[in-house]
Each structure stands twice: as C-alpha cells, then as structure tokens.
Amino acid sequence: MENSPFPKCQKCGSGDLVPLSDFGSQGAPIQYKAWVCTNPDCGYNIKIRNGEVYLGEPILNGELHSRARQEYTR
C-alpha cells in the first residue's frame, strides 16, 4: 500500500489531491489556493477565488496563457 502525505481524490480514487499556491494581485503569497488531482484523466480540482470556492473548473494549459501574454506585450 502506498503511503502519500496527500489525501486520495474522492472522484477517481487513484490520484492524490495536491495543493497549489499562487500570488495575489498585489504580490502576496496565497498558500493552498487550489487542490488538484494528480491523475490527468480525472482533472478534479477545488479552487478559491475572491473568497468563494469553485469545484471542478476546467484546467487550462498555462502555455497558451504565456503565448497570449507575449503577443499582447509586443
């Protein structure tokens, strides 16, 4: 049996829920802003935005955001 420090995903049962952190609009660190399933086929996530909890939002590819940002700054 695998011993992970993270909780098992209750949606798929095979992935773990891992915490993600971010920075606020003023640069302050925000710990555990989101929890996501490590199973790429599952995609379950919990996010906190402006004090509200969002469940199962689509996960976007950050590479696309970086490209759009580069084109905007040109």
Summary of the structure (lengths in Angstrom):
residues: 74
radius of gyration: 14.8
end to end distance: 51.9
largest distance: 51.9
contacts: 144
relative contact order: 0.16
helix: 16%
strand: 36%
